[in-house]
Amino acid sequence: MRDLLDDTPEERAVLALFADLVKSRGGGSVADVGCGPGRITAHLCRLGVDAFGIDLSPGMIGVARRDHPGLRFELGSMTDLEG
């Protein structure tokens, strides 16, 4: 899955559009809920979005932190997020 974005130009295009919309509206934090190994979180950060990942699985958070040091990944649920 690490290189899945390399094979899915449509997914990259949607994420680029999303990143452009976020930035054009002044930015702000974006939560990648159910981030798994963090590939989308990392991609959004490369596109200039202040993104962080959240996942229920300690194992997935461990992989995300290992593969994307310096990015923020938290163990938790979307129902725990503040508005």
C-alpha positions in Angstrom: 0.0 0.0 0.0 3.0 2.3 0.5 3.1 3.1 -3.2 -0.6 2.9 -4.1 -0.8 6.6 -4.9 1.8 6.0 -7.6 -0.7 3.8 -9.4 -3.9 5.8 -8.8 -3.7 9.2 -10.6 -7.4 9.8 -10.0 -6.8 9.5 -6.2 -3.9 12.0 -6.4 -6.1 14.4 -8.5 -8.9 14.3 -5.9 -6.4 14.8 -3.0 -4.8 17.7 -4.9 -8.2 19.3 -5.5 -9.0 18.9 -1.8 -5.7 20.4 -0.7 -6.3 23.4 -3.0 -9.8 23.9 -1.5 -8.4 23.7 2.0 -5.6 26.2 1.3 -7.9 28.6 -0.6 -10.2 28.8 2.4 -7.5 29.7 4.8 -6.1 26.3 5.7 -6.6 24.9 9.2 -6.1 21.4 10.5 -7.4 18.4 8.6 -7.9 15.1 10.2 -7.3 11.9 8.2 -9.7 9.7 10.2 -8.9 6.1 9.9 -5.4 7.0 8.6 -4.1 3.4 8.7 -0.4 3.6 7.8 -0.5 7.3 7.2 0.0 7.4 3.4 -2.8 9.9 2.8 -1.9 12.1 5.8 1.7 12.2 4.4 0.5 13.0 0.9 -1.7 15.9 2.1 1.2 17.3 4.1 3.4 17.2 1.0 0.6 19.2 -0.7 0.9 21.9 2.0 -2.1 20.8 4.1 -1.8 20.8 7.9 -2.9 17.2 8.2 -2.8 14.8 11.1 -3.8 11.1 11.3 -6.1 9.4 13.8 -6.8 5.6 13.9 -8.2 3.1 16.4 -5.4 0.6 15.8 -2.2 1.0 17.9 -0.4 -1.1 15.3 -1.4 1.2 12.4 -0.4 4.3 14.4 2.9 2.6 15.1 3.5 2.0 11.3 2.4 5.6 10.5 4.8 7.1 13.0 7.6 4.8 11.8 7.1 5.5 8.1 6.3 9.2 8.4 8.4 10.6 11.3 7.7 14.2 12.1 4.0 14.0 11.2 1.3 13.8 13.9 -0.5 10.6 14.4 -2.9 9.9 17.3 -4.5 6.8 18.6 -8.3 7.5 18.9 -11.7 7.7 17.4 -13.4 10.3 15.3 -16.1 10.5 18.0 -13.3 11.8 20.4 -12.4 14.8 18.2 -13.5 18.2 19.3 -15.4 20.4 16.8 
